[in-house]
Amino acid sequence: VQLQASGGGLVQAGDSLRLSCIVSGRTFSSDAMGWFRQAPGKAREFVALIRWSGSSGGSIFYADSVKGRFTISRDNAKNTVSLAMNSLKPEDTAIYYCAAVHSLKYADVTYYYRDSTYDYWGQGTQVTVSS
């Protein structure tokens, strides 16, 4: 299983970036895909989640800090999950990681906000937002 994240870079406050993560070696459509980030000296934190919920369809969740600015999406045909980031702020500066786990590992969605839930991780892509 491989997760390959890309799309990071150096931008100014207010700019936009789009991160992508390509997954190989798994049945991607059944996976919950999360984006996490880790700023220097801080713990890794949840950013966004897109999860297949079986017969009830899919669901999307965001951290409060990015709600309204970031959008997570997936293309099951391309085994890709994306994170569109708008109105970037200096506090968004971090290494961004994509992660995968089967969507039905836990029924309680709050488990998917924890990095320990995920079985597979990408290598991370650096996002730096200057003021």
N, C-alpha and C positions, 0 to 999 in steps of 0.2 A: 504494500500500500504506500502510495506517495501522494503528498500534498505539496503543490508548488505555488507559492504566493508571489505576486508581482504587483507593480504599479506604484510603489512608494516613491517618494522624492522630497525635494526641498521646495516649499511654496511659501507665499506670503499669507498673512491673516486675511481671511475672506475668500481665498481661492478655493478651488475644488480639486479633488483627486478621486480616481476610481481604482480600487484594489480588486484584483482577481485571484482566484485560487482554483487550480485545476487538480482534480482528484483522479487517481488511477488505482486500479486493483481492488475496487469495491463496487457494490451495487449502490451507486451514488444516490439514486432516487429515494432510497429508504433511509438515508442518513439525516440526522440533525447536523447542521453546519453552523458552527459558531465562529465569530470573530472576537478575538481578545487583543488587548494591548498591554504593553509594559513600558512605562516611562522610567528613566534613570532613577535608581534608588527607591523605586516603588514596586509593590506587588503587581502581578499580572491581574488585569481586571476584565470583566465581561463588557463587550461592546454591543453585539447584536447576535441574534439567533434566527435561523429559519429551519423549521422542523416539519417533517411529514408526520401527520397524526393518524394515519390509517384511513378508515372510512370517513372520518370527519374532516379530511382534507389537510391543509397545511396551516401553519401559524408562524407569526413573526413577532419578535420582541426586541426591545432596545433598552440599553441603559438610559437612565434619565438624562445623563450628561450629553447624549448625542441625539436624543429624540427630536425629530423635526429637522435635523440637519443631515443625518446619515440614512441611507436606504440600502437594505440588504435584499438581494435577489438571487435566483438560481436558474440555471439552464440545464435541465437534466439531460438533454440531448448532447450537450458538450461537457457534461460532468464538471460544471463550473459554478462557483458561487462568487458573487461580486459584492463589493461594498462601495457605494457611491457616497462620497463625503463632500458636503457643501459647507460653505461658511466656516471654513476651518479656523481654529483658534490656536494660539501658542500652546495652550494646555492639551491640545490633541497630539502634541509631539510624543512619539513613542515608537516602539517596534510593534507592528501589527502582525498577529498570527491567525491563521485559519486552523480550524480543528474539526474533526469528524467523529461521530459516534452513531450507532444505530438509533433511530428515532424512538424506538419502543423500549430502550434500556430502562428508562424510568417513566412512570406515569406522571409524576409531579414535575411540571415544567421548570420549577425553580432549581432542580438539580442541574439543569443545562446552563445555568448561570455560573456554575463552578467549573474551574478548569480541570479539576480532578476527575470529572465525569467523562472527559473525552479520551478516546483511545488512540487517536492519530492526530499528528500536528505537522503543520508546514514549518518551513525554516524561518519565517518572519521576514517582513519587509519594513524598512525604516521610513517613517513619515516625520518630517521636520517642518514645523510651521513657524516662520519668523514674524515678529511683530512689526 
